[in-house]
Amino acid sequence: MTIKGRLAATLIALTLVGCSSGQHSAVLNGEGATSGGIRAEVIHDPTLNNMDAFQVPVPAKWHFRGVLDQGAPCVGLASAVFRATSPDGLSFVEQMPMLGWSWGTGFAAKVPRNNGCLPLKEAMSARDFVKYLTATLNVAYVADYPLPDGMQADAQKALDDAQLPYAARYAAMHQQPPKQTVQLAAAIVSFKNGTFQMKGRLGTSVTCTEIYTPGYRSMLRGVPDQPGWTTDQCRATVLYMAAPENQYDALLKLWDGPEMKIHGSPEWNQAVIDRMNRMAAMRDQQMNAQAAAQRQASAQQFNHDQAVRQQMHEQFLATMQRGTDMSMARAAQVANTNHTIASDWVDYSLDRQTVLDPNTGQLSKVSSSSSYTWIDSSGHTSFQTNDVNADPNGTLQGTWTRQQVVHGDGTR
């Protein structure tokens, strides 16, 4: 491909993900929801014949990239991962891949953890998890973001009500039902993007499950009895949005509107449950009658719980869109760590990379298909290549600066 051809392809890619510039977003200036309108972006499931999985409303002039994350073994639940960017590339709203961690006691403590788990070995409140995320993203924790009254209690009640149909079944098997909790929290954060002082909201929903497995008496001489043990697993949904400080209120007003609710497809959700049921049925055929009955009961509850978690996942995204006009409280607390894994995960999921202009400090999101990125002095035009010796200076018009590849949050 010629240099002009590669340049054209790069410009198309940058248009899709949004480029940074000094202009204000037309949407945040009032032209989006009123005159530009809202468009619906659909995220498909490639494992189910590209079936529609989620519908994400986006301001008409914003850029959007999204995929369906099938979930690491530590999560076990598919979720929408997306990033919507304002026309000027400065404001964004993104839903990160679902995060998970697990631990246990007794026998479960000796079992190696699944790949993809966070390095956490205990329960963590949603508020503490938000603080953990601010350190991971290398942003400052400014204050708690107050949630609507009753939101936490309603979420826990919905989870408890979902378990009631299974109480009698566990009692009949003389087993303790799983203990499940859900916590919600959000925080106001701040950071610098080049010369721009940025302000954002970081929200999370943390759902944890603890399963108790009874011990047993050994039937073999010399083999000790096995005491009971617990297995714990937590999953966290994260919604992150940020804008230049003077546009932060407008960003929340735009994205917290009722028309911006993310919808999951009931047909897709049922297809996922049907697939789980088929897989469980195949396993059941290899078991004796008693074990098959126990596995079927567990599989049915697991499938039901997955559906409930999916519904709660969607409800969390919707309820986070309330309470924009609440007062903000508490003094600033600054994060003091440089971990950047979460922001790098988002870049990886969306096939992009973050580059830094060494002259201006401006960050840009570009395609990850090329190793080297050059941007001209206007800051609007870029050139990407995999040839380390390729230099557009003297070949293309203007003065070009080679960009530095940095982490997704802008740190080196």
N, C-alpha and C positions, 0 to 999 in steps of 0.2 A: 504494500500500500504506500502511496506517495505521502510526503509530509503534509500536504494540504488535506489529503484524505484522512490521515490520522488526526489532524487538527479538527476536522469537521466532526469525526466520530467522538472526539473528546468533548467538544462543545455540546453535542447532543446529550452525552452522559451527564455533564454538569448541569444542563437544563433540567434533567429529570430529578436530580437530588438537590438542586438549589445552590447558587453561588453567593458568596458574601460580597457586599458592596456598601457604599456610603449612603445609599438611598434608603428612605423609610419604606416599610411595607405598606402597600396599598390597602391590604386587608385591615391592618391595625389602624389605618387612618380613616376607616369607616366605609371603604368602598367594597369590602368583601361580602359581609352578611347581608347588606342592604341592596347593593346593585349587582355585585358579582355572584351572590348566591352561594349555595352549598351543593357540592357534588358528592356522590357516593363512590368510594373505592372498595373493590371486592378482593378479599384474600382467599385464595383457593387452596385446597388440600391435594397435593400431587399424588398422595398415596390412595386417594379415593376418586380416581379419574377426574382430577381437577374440580371436584365438587366445591361449590360456594360454601365457605366456612364462616367468614365474618364479613360484615359490611361496615366500613368506617366512613363517617361523614367528614368531609374536608372542605375548608373554604375554597371557592372555585379557583382562585389564583395561586393557591399554595401548591408546592411540589410534594409528592408522596412516593414512598417506597415501603413495601410491606411483604412479609413472608409468613408462612405458618410454621412455627417451630414445633417439631414433633415431641420435644421434651427429652432431656437427658434421663438416664435410668433413675437418677435421684429425684426426678420430678414426676415422670410417668404420665404427663398430661399435656396434650397439644395446646398451644396458645398463639394468639396473634402477636407478631412483632412488627412494629412499624415506626416510621419517622416521617412527620409532616413538617415542612419547612416553609417559612414565609418567602415571598418573592425576593427579598433582599438577602436571604440566607442567614439572618441574624436571630430570628425567633424560631423556635421549634417546639413540637410536642412529640414525644416518643414513648412507646410502650416497650419495655425491655423484655428479653426472654425471661420466662418464669424461672425463679431461682429456688434451689432446694438444699436441704442438709438433713442428716440423720445421725442417730446415735442409739445406744442401748445399754442395758445392764445385764450382768450375768453372761449367759451364752451369747446374747446378741452383741455384747461389747467386743467379742472376739471375732465377729464376722467382718471381713473387709468392707469398707464403704464403697458404694458404686462410683464410677467415674462421673464427673460433672457435678459432684457435691461441693458446696461451699465448705471451707475449713472451720466449721462450727460444730461443737460437740454438746450443746445444751440448748434448752428452750430460750428464746429471746423475744421480748415484747416487741410489738410493732414500732413503738417509739424508739427503742434501742436499735432496732434494725434500720430505721431511717438514719440514725446517727452513724451506724456502720456503713451505710451506703454513701453518706456525705464524705466520709474518710476515703472510701474506695474511689469515689469520683473526684476527689481532691477539690471539693467546693466547701465554702464556709456555711456552717449551720447557724442561721440567723435567729430563728425563733420557731416555736411550734405553730403549726397552722391549725386553728380550731375547727373541729368537725361539727356538723349539726347535732343538736341534742337528740339523744336516743338512737343515733346511728349505730353505735357499738352494740347496744343491747339488742337492737333489731337483728343485727347480723348474727349474734350468738344464738338468739331464739330460733332463727331460721335453720341454723345448723342443728340445734337440738331437736327441733320438730322433725327433721329429716331422719333422725335415728330412731324415733319412737316405734315405727313398724317392726323393727328388728329386735326390740327388747325381749319379747316373749321367746323368740327363736334362740337367742343366746341363753336365756334362762333354762330352756328345755335341754340345752347341751351342757348346762352347768358351767358356762364360760362367762367371763366378764366382757361386756361390750366395749368396743374401743372408746377411749376418751378423746373428744375432739373440741378444739377451741379455735376461735377466730378473733383477731385483733386488727384494728385499723388505726392508722396514724398518717400524718402529713407534716411537712416542715417547709419553712421558707428558707431558701439558700441563695448564695451570691457567689459570683466569680468574675474574672476578667476575660474577655475575648478581644485580644489586641488592645485597642484603646477604648473599647466599650465596657462599661460597668454593667454586668448582667444580673438579673434577679429571677428566681425561679421557684417552682413548687414541686416538691418530691413527695409523692404519696405511695403508700403500700398497704396491702392486705396480707396478713400472715396467718395461715391455717395450719394447725399442728394436730397430729394424730398419735396417740399412744396405745399400743396393743399389748396386753398381758398374755403370756403363754404359760400355762400351768406346768410345774415340774413333774417329774415321774420317779418312781422307784425302780432301781436297776434290778433286772432279773438275773444278772450274771455275777458270779463270785469275783470279787476284786475290782468290779466296776462301780464307782460311786454313784449315789443317787444324783439326779439333776434337779436343782432347785428351779423355781419359776423365774422368768425373766421378762423384761419389757423391751419393746422396740418402738422408737420414736422417729417421726418424720415430720418435717415442716416444709411448706411451700410458700413462696412470697411472690405476689404480683406487684409490679412497680410501674407507675405512670409518672413521667417526668416532663415538665414544660418550663421554658425559660425565654426571656426576651430582654432587650435593653431596659434598664431600670425605668426609664420614663414611658415605656410601652407595656410594662408588666400588668397593670390593672386592665388595660385594653385587651391583652392576651387572655386573661382569665374570664373577662366578660364575654369574649368571643367564643371560647371553648367550653364554658360552663353552661351555655344555653341548652335548652331541652332538645333542640334539633340536632345536637352534636352527640347524641347517645349512640354508642357502638352496639350493633346487633349481631348476635350469633345465630347461625342458621339452625332451626330445630331439626330440619331434615338431616343436616350434617351431623348434629349431635346424636341423633338416633342411629345413623349409619355407623358411627364410632362405637356406640354401645352394642349394636348387632355384631360388629366384628369381634369385640371382646367376648361376647357370648359364644360365638362360633369357636374361638380359640379355647375358651373354657370347656366347651363341649368336647372338643378333641382330646383335651387332657383328661376329662372325666372318663372317657372310654378306656383308658389305661389303668384305671383304679378299681379296687373291689367295691362292693356295694356300699359299705359303711363309709369308706373314705370318699367315695363319689358323692354321697349325700352331703357330707360336711363341706367338700369343695364347692358343690353347687350353691350351697347357702352363702358361702364366703364370696363366690364370684358374683352372685346376684347383688349382694350388698356393695361389693366393690364397684360394680357397674352403676348402681344407683348413686353411690357416693361421688363417682366421677361426674355424673350428670348434675348433682347438687353443687359440686365445686365449680363446674362450668357456669352454672346459673349465678352462683355467688360472685364468680369472677366478673361476669357481665354487670351484675348489680353494683359491685364495687366501683367499676368504671363510671357507672351512671351517677351513683350517689356522691362520688368525688366532685361532680360537676355542680354541687350545691354549696352554699355557704360562702360565696365569693365576697359578700359585703360584711363578713364578720371582722371584728377587730383583731389585730395581730398583737401577740404578747411575748413577753420575756426578752431578756437581753441577749446580745449576740454572743455566740460561742463559735470559735474558729477551729475547724478540723486541722490536725497536725500530721497527717500521713500522706504518702504520695502514691498509694496503690491506685491503679487505673484499670483493673480487669473488667469491670462492668461496662465501661464505655467502649473498651476494645471489643467486647462481645457484640455490642450493638453494631459497630462498624463491620465486624466479620459476618454477622447475620445478614446485613444488607449489601454485602459485596462492595464495600467502600473503604477508603482510608482517609485519614486526616493529615493535611499538609500545612506547614507554617511558612509564611513569607519572612525571611530573616531581616528584611529591610523595614517592614511595617508592623510585624507581629500579628498580622491578620491570619485567621484560620480559614481553611476551605475544606469542604468534603468533596472528594473526587473518586472516580472509579479505581478499584484496587487491581484492575487487570494490567496496569502498567507500573513499572518500577520507578520511573522518573517523571516529575511534573514541573513544567515551567509556566510562569504567569507573567504577562506583560505589565508595563508600568501603569496601565489603566486599571488593572486589577479585575478586568472583566473577561479577558481572553486567556485561555490556557492551551498548553501543548503537552501531550503525554507520549512517552516512548519507553521501550525496554532497552534501548541502546544507550549505554553509559556515555558514549562519545558524541551523541547527537546534541547539537547546540543550535537553537533557532536564531540566535543573534547573528546578524549578517545574512541570514537566509530569509527570515520572515521580517516584515516591517515592525519597527518598534524596538524597545529595550526589554529584554526578557531576564527574569531572575529564577534560578533553580530553587524549588521549594524543598523544605526539609520534612521528611516523614516523621510524625510525632504520634503519641497516643491519642485515643479518641477524645479525651478531655483537653487536649492541647499541651499536655506535659511531655517533656522529652525523655 
